[in-house]
Amino acid sequence: MSIRDRIWRRETALARQIHGTLKKISRARVPVIPGVHHLLLGERRFRKGFLARFAGKFYHEPLLRMQCRAVGPGLLLYEGMPKIMGNLHITLGRNVTLSGDQVWIAGGSGHARALEIGDDSYVGHAVQIVAGSSVSIGRHVLVANRVVMNGYDGHPLDPLERALNKPPGPDGEGPIRLEDYCWIGNDAMILKNVTIGRGAVVASGSIVTSDVAPLTVVGGIPARKIRDIPAPEGWSP
């Protein structure tokens, strides 16, 4: 048993005394030191603000462009470059925003997969995109934080084939399509062979296993229709 575990269990008088002292230290209030902490706050804002934007524009963005087939003007990266794994053909439209190094993009094993993100779309913090055959995100799409788009099963259903680390069969992958003006809420999951219709909304925490009609709000596990969205003036089908 490690020293840390002995202190955490507090099985002896000495361990209890050390645990109590550490607890008091952790709750101690450090006073603000005028000048010193103002300087530290300014440094942090400079580092997280200007320097982060500078690094994104002159370091992360060119590296991302090198990994894409095409990137439109106006690309904006927050806090670093997305993690990209696998054989992917990536196309980004105009004014696409990606929320930094917590975004994880991967392609299934074997042949190349396609990822396309349309003009003026936003991909939030800690989003995971796993392309089966393809993932298509339309224009003016909002993908909120921690959304998972999984078009690839990763493993076969057969337990013996799984033990041999074989890939899934043809049924283990499929396309995901988010049409224009969709809004995908926090922590939602979209599975393979699903199309989210134009202007539809997926509620936070939902798991979408089948197509969603345009201008529809869905939610739940699995996601079901909640209500229709009135068509905006000038909206074309």
Contacts in CASP RR format, 6 or more apart in sequence:
PFRMAT RR
TARGET T0000
AUTHOR 0000-0000-0000
METHOD contacts of the structure
MODEL  1
MSIRDRIWRRETALARQIHGTLKKISRARVPVIPGVHHLLLGERRFRKGF
LARFAGKFYHEPLLRMQCRAVGPGLLLYEGMPKIMGNLHITLGRNVTLSG
DQVWIAGGSGHARALEIGDDSYVGHAVQIVAGSSVSIGRHVLVANRVVMN
GYDGHPLDPLERALNKPPGPDGEGPIRLEDYCWIGNDAMILKNVTIGRGA
VVASGSIVTSDVAPLTVVGGIPARKIRDIPAPEGWSP
6 12 0 8 1.000
6 15 0 8 1.000
7 15 0 8 1.000
7 18 0 8 1.000
7 19 0 8 1.000
7 22 0 8 1.000
8 19 0 8 1.000
9 15 0 8 1.000
10 16 0 8 1.000
10 19 0 8 1.000
52 78 0 8 1.000
52 79 0 8 1.000
52 80 0 8 1.000
55 80 0 8 1.000
56 77 0 8 1.000
56 80 0 8 1.000
56 81 0 8 1.000
60 77 0 8 1.000
60 80 0 8 1.000
60 81 0 8 1.000
60 100 0 8 1.000
61 75 0 8 1.000
61 77 0 8 1.000
61 81 0 8 1.000
63 81 0 8 1.000
64 71 0 8 1.000
64 75 0 8 1.000
64 77 0 8 1.000
64 81 0 8 1.000
64 82 0 8 1.000
64 84 0 8 1.000
64 98 0 8 1.000
65 71 0 8 1.000
65 75 0 8 1.000
67 84 0 8 1.000
67 88 0 8 1.000
67 90 0 8 1.000
68 90 0 8 1.000
68 91 0 8 1.000
68 92 0 8 1.000
69 89 0 8 1.000
69 90 0 8 1.000
69 91 0 8 1.000
70 91 0 8 1.000
70 92 0 8 1.000
70 93 0 8 1.000
71 91 0 8 1.000
71 92 0 8 1.000
71 93 0 8 1.000
71 96 0 8 1.000
72 92 0 8 1.000
72 93 0 8 1.000
72 94 0 8 1.000
72 96 0 8 1.000
73 94 0 8 1.000
73 95 0 8 1.000
74 94 0 8 1.000
74 95 0 8 1.000
74 96 0 8 1.000
75 92 0 8 1.000
75 95 0 8 1.000
75 96 0 8 1.000
75 97 0 8 1.000
75 98 0 8 1.000
76 95 0 8 1.000
76 96 0 8 1.000
76 97 0 8 1.000
76 98 0 8 1.000
77 97 0 8 1.000
77 98 0 8 1.000
77 100 0 8 1.000
78 97 0 8 1.000
78 98 0 8 1.000
78 99 0 8 1.000
78 100 0 8 1.000
78 125 0 8 1.000
79 99 0 8 1.000
79 100 0 8 1.000
79 101 0 8 1.000
79 102 0 8 1.000
80 100 0 8 1.000
80 101 0 8 1.000
81 100 0 8 1.000
81 101 0 8 1.000
82 98 0 8 1.000
82 100 0 8 1.000
82 101 0 8 1.000
82 103 0 8 1.000
82 104 0 8 1.000
82 105 0 8 1.000
83 101 0 8 1.000
83 103 0 8 1.000
83 104 0 8 1.000
83 105 0 8 1.000
84 90 0 8 1.000
84 105 0 8 1.000
84 106 0 8 1.000
85 104 0 8 1.000
85 105 0 8 1.000
85 106 0 8 1.000
85 107 0 8 1.000
86 106 0 8 1.000
86 107 0 8 1.000
86 108 0 8 1.000
86 109 0 8 1.000
86 113 0 8 1.000
87 107 0 8 1.000
87 108 0 8 1.000
87 110 0 8 1.000
87 111 0 8 1.000
87 112 0 8 1.000
87 113 0 8 1.000
88 105 0 8 1.000
88 106 0 8 1.000
88 107 0 8 1.000
88 112 0 8 1.000
88 113 0 8 1.000
88 114 0 8 1.000
88 115 0 8 1.000
88 131 0 8 1.000
89 112 0 8 1.000
89 113 0 8 1.000
89 114 0 8 1.000
89 115 0 8 1.000
90 105 0 8 1.000
90 114 0 8 1.000
90 115 0 8 1.000
90 116 0 8 1.000
91 114 0 8 1.000
91 115 0 8 1.000
91 116 0 8 1.000
91 117 0 8 1.000
92 116 0 8 1.000
92 117 0 8 1.000
92 118 0 8 1.000
93 117 0 8 1.000
93 118 0 8 1.000
93 119 0 8 1.000
93 121 0 8 1.000
94 118 0 8 1.000
94 119 0 8 1.000
94 120 0 8 1.000
95 119 0 8 1.000
95 120 0 8 1.000
96 117 0 8 1.000
96 118 0 8 1.000
96 119 0 8 1.000
96 120 0 8 1.000
96 121 0 8 1.000
96 122 0 8 1.000
96 123 0 8 1.000
97 121 0 8 1.000
97 122 0 8 1.000
97 123 0 8 1.000
97 124 0 8 1.000
98 123 0 8 1.000
98 124 0 8 1.000
99 123 0 8 1.000
99 124 0 8 1.000
99 125 0 8 1.000
99 126 0 8 1.000
99 127 0 8 1.000
99 145 0 8 1.000
100 125 0 8 1.000
102 125 0 8 1.000
102 126 0 8 1.000
102 127 0 8 1.000
103 123 0 8 1.000
103 124 0 8 1.000
103 125 0 8 1.000
103 126 0 8 1.000
103 127 0 8 1.000
103 128 0 8 1.000
103 129 0 8 1.000
104 126 0 8 1.000
104 127 0 8 1.000
104 128 0 8 1.000
104 129 0 8 1.000
105 115 0 8 1.000
105 128 0 8 1.000
105 129 0 8 1.000
105 131 0 8 1.000
106 128 0 8 1.000
106 129 0 8 1.000
106 130 0 8 1.000
106 131 0 8 1.000
107 113 0 8 1.000
107 130 0 8 1.000
107 131 0 8 1.000
107 132 0 8 1.000
107 152 0 8 1.000
108 130 0 8 1.000
108 131 0 8 1.000
108 132 0 8 1.000
108 152 0 8 1.000
108 154 0 8 1.000
108 167 0 8 1.000
108 173 0 8 1.000
109 154 0 8 1.000
109 167 0 8 1.000
110 167 0 8 1.000
113 131 0 8 1.000
113 132 0 8 1.000
113 133 0 8 1.000
113 134 0 8 1.000
113 135 0 8 1.000
114 131 0 8 1.000
114 133 0 8 1.000
114 134 0 8 1.000
114 135 0 8 1.000
114 136 0 8 1.000
115 129 0 8 1.000
115 131 0 8 1.000
115 134 0 8 1.000
115 135 0 8 1.000
115 136 0 8 1.000
115 137 0 8 1.000
116 134 0 8 1.000
116 135 0 8 1.000
116 136 0 8 1.000
116 137 0 8 1.000
116 138 0 8 1.000
117 123 0 8 1.000
117 137 0 8 1.000
117 138 0 8 1.000
117 141 0 8 1.000
118 137 0 8 1.000
118 138 0 8 1.000
118 139 0 8 1.000
118 141 0 8 1.000
119 139 0 8 1.000
119 140 0 8 1.000
120 139 0 8 1.000
120 140 0 8 1.000
121 137 0 8 1.000
121 138 0 8 1.000
121 139 0 8 1.000
121 140 0 8 1.000
121 141 0 8 1.000
121 142 0 8 1.000
121 143 0 8 1.000
122 141 0 8 1.000
122 142 0 8 1.000
122 143 0 8 1.000
123 129 0 8 1.000
123 137 0 8 1.000
123 143 0 8 1.000
124 143 0 8 1.000
124 144 0 8 1.000
124 145 0 8 1.000
124 147 0 8 1.000
125 145 0 8 1.000
125 146 0 8 1.000
126 145 0 8 1.000
126 146 0 8 1.000
127 143 0 8 1.000
127 145 0 8 1.000
127 146 0 8 1.000
127 147 0 8 1.000
127 148 0 8 1.000
127 149 0 8 1.000
128 147 0 8 1.000
128 148 0 8 1.000
128 149 0 8 1.000
128 150 0 8 1.000
129 135 0 8 1.000
129 149 0 8 1.000
130 148 0 8 1.000
130 149 0 8 1.000
130 150 0 8 1.000
130 151 0 8 1.000
130 152 0 8 1.000
131 151 0 8 1.000
131 152 0 8 1.000
131 176 0 8 1.000
132 151 0 8 1.000
132 152 0 8 1.000
132 173 0 8 1.000
132 174 0 8 1.000
132 175 0 8 1.000
132 176 0 8 1.000
132 192 0 8 1.000
133 151 0 8 1.000
133 173 0 8 1.000
133 174 0 8 1.000
133 175 0 8 1.000
134 174 0 8 1.000
134 175 0 8 1.000
134 176 0 8 1.000
135 149 0 8 1.000
135 151 0 8 1.000
135 175 0 8 1.000
135 176 0 8 1.000
135 177 0 8 1.000
136 175 0 8 1.000
136 176 0 8 1.000
136 177 0 8 1.000
136 178 0 8 1.000
137 143 0 8 1.000
137 178 0 8 1.000
138 178 0 8 1.000
138 179 0 8 1.000
138 180 0 8 1.000
138 182 0 8 1.000
139 180 0 8 1.000
139 181 0 8 1.000
140 180 0 8 1.000
140 181 0 8 1.000
141 178 0 8 1.000
141 180 0 8 1.000
141 181 0 8 1.000
141 182 0 8 1.000
141 183 0 8 1.000
141 184 0 8 1.000
142 182 0 8 1.000
142 183 0 8 1.000
142 184 0 8 1.000
142 185 0 8 1.000
143 178 0 8 1.000
143 184 0 8 1.000
143 185 0 8 1.000
144 183 0 8 1.000
144 184 0 8 1.000
144 185 0 8 1.000
144 186 0 8 1.000
144 188 0 8 1.000
144 204 0 8 1.000
145 186 0 8 1.000
145 187 0 8 1.000
146 186 0 8 1.000
146 187 0 8 1.000
147 184 0 8 1.000
147 185 0 8 1.000
147 186 0 8 1.000
147 187 0 8 1.000
147 188 0 8 1.000
147 189 0 8 1.000
147 190 0 8 1.000
148 188 0 8 1.000
148 189 0 8 1.000
148 190 0 8 1.000
149 176 0 8 1.000
149 189 0 8 1.000
149 190 0 8 1.000
150 189 0 8 1.000
150 190 0 8 1.000
150 191 0 8 1.000
150 192 0 8 1.000
151 173 0 8 1.000
151 174 0 8 1.000
151 175 0 8 1.000
151 176 0 8 1.000
151 191 0 8 1.000
151 192 0 8 1.000
151 193 0 8 1.000
152 168 0 8 1.000
152 172 0 8 1.000
152 173 0 8 1.000
152 174 0 8 1.000
152 192 0 8 1.000
153 168 0 8 1.000
153 172 0 8 1.000
153 173 0 8 1.000
153 192 0 8 1.000
154 167 0 8 1.000
154 168 0 8 1.000
154 172 0 8 1.000
155 162 0 8 1.000
155 166 0 8 1.000
155 167 0 8 1.000
155 168 0 8 1.000
156 162 0 8 1.000
156 166 0 8 1.000
156 167 0 8 1.000
156 168 0 8 1.000
156 169 0 8 1.000
156 172 0 8 1.000
157 168 0 8 1.000
172 192 0 8 1.000
173 192 0 8 1.000
174 192 0 8 1.000
174 193 0 8 1.000
175 192 0 8 1.000
175 193 0 8 1.000
176 190 0 8 1.000
176 191 0 8 1.000
176 192 0 8 1.000
176 193 0 8 1.000
176 194 0 8 1.000
176 195 0 8 1.000
177 194 0 8 1.000
177 195 0 8 1.000
177 196 0 8 1.000
178 184 0 8 1.000
178 190 0 8 1.000
178 195 0 8 1.000
178 196 0 8 1.000
178 197 0 8 1.000
179 195 0 8 1.000
179 196 0 8 1.000
179 197 0 8 1.000
179 198 0 8 1.000
179 199 0 8 1.000
179 200 0 8 1.000
179 214 0 8 1.000
180 198 0 8 1.000
180 199 0 8 1.000
181 198 0 8 1.000
181 199 0 8 1.000
182 196 0 8 1.000
182 197 0 8 1.000
182 198 0 8 1.000
182 199 0 8 1.000
182 200 0 8 1.000
182 201 0 8 1.000
182 202 0 8 1.000
183 199 0 8 1.000
183 200 0 8 1.000
183 201 0 8 1.000
183 202 0 8 1.000
184 190 0 8 1.000
184 196 0 8 1.000
184 202 0 8 1.000
185 201 0 8 1.000
185 202 0 8 1.000
185 203 0 8 1.000
185 204 0 8 1.000
185 205 0 8 1.000
185 206 0 8 1.000
186 204 0 8 1.000
186 205 0 8 1.000
187 204 0 8 1.000
187 205 0 8 1.000
188 202 0 8 1.000
188 203 0 8 1.000
188 204 0 8 1.000
188 205 0 8 1.000
188 206 0 8 1.000
188 207 0 8 1.000
188 208 0 8 1.000
189 205 0 8 1.000
189 206 0 8 1.000
189 207 0 8 1.000
189 208 0 8 1.000
190 196 0 8 1.000
190 202 0 8 1.000
190 208 0 8 1.000
191 207 0 8 1.000
191 208 0 8 1.000
191 209 0 8 1.000
194 208 0 8 1.000
194 209 0 8 1.000
194 210 0 8 1.000
194 211 0 8 1.000
194 212 0 8 1.000
195 211 0 8 1.000
195 212 0 8 1.000
196 202 0 8 1.000
196 208 0 8 1.000
196 211 0 8 1.000
196 212 0 8 1.000
197 211 0 8 1.000
197 212 0 8 1.000
197 213 0 8 1.000
197 214 0 8 1.000
197 215 0 8 1.000
197 216 0 8 1.000
198 214 0 8 1.000
198 215 0 8 1.000
199 214 0 8 1.000
199 215 0 8 1.000
199 229 0 8 1.000
200 212 0 8 1.000
200 213 0 8 1.000
200 214 0 8 1.000
200 215 0 8 1.000
200 216 0 8 1.000
200 217 0 8 1.000
200 218 0 8 1.000
200 229 0 8 1.000
201 216 0 8 1.000
201 217 0 8 1.000
201 218 0 8 1.000
201 229 0 8 1.000
202 208 0 8 1.000
202 212 0 8 1.000
202 218 0 8 1.000
202 219 0 8 1.000
202 223 0 8 1.000
203 217 0 8 1.000
203 218 0 8 1.000
203 219 0 8 1.000
203 220 0 8 1.000
203 223 0 8 1.000
203 226 0 8 1.000
205 219 0 8 1.000
205 220 0 8 1.000
205 221 0 8 1.000
206 218 0 8 1.000
206 219 0 8 1.000
206 220 0 8 1.000
206 221 0 8 1.000
206 222 0 8 1.000
206 223 0 8 1.000
207 220 0 8 1.000
207 221 0 8 1.000
207 222 0 8 1.000
207 223 0 8 1.000
208 218 0 8 1.000
208 222 0 8 1.000
208 223 0 8 1.000
209 222 0 8 1.000
209 223 0 8 1.000
210 222 0 8 1.000
210 223 0 8 1.000
212 218 0 8 1.000
212 223 0 8 1.000
213 225 0 8 1.000
214 237 0 8 1.000
215 228 0 8 1.000
215 229 0 8 1.000
215 230 0 8 1.000
215 231 0 8 1.000
215 235 0 8 1.000
216 225 0 8 1.000
216 227 0 8 1.000
216 228 0 8 1.000
216 229 0 8 1.000
217 225 0 8 1.000
217 226 0 8 1.000
217 227 0 8 1.000
217 228 0 8 1.000
217 229 0 8 1.000
218 224 0 8 1.000
218 225 0 8 1.000
218 226 0 8 1.000
219 226 0 8 1.000
END
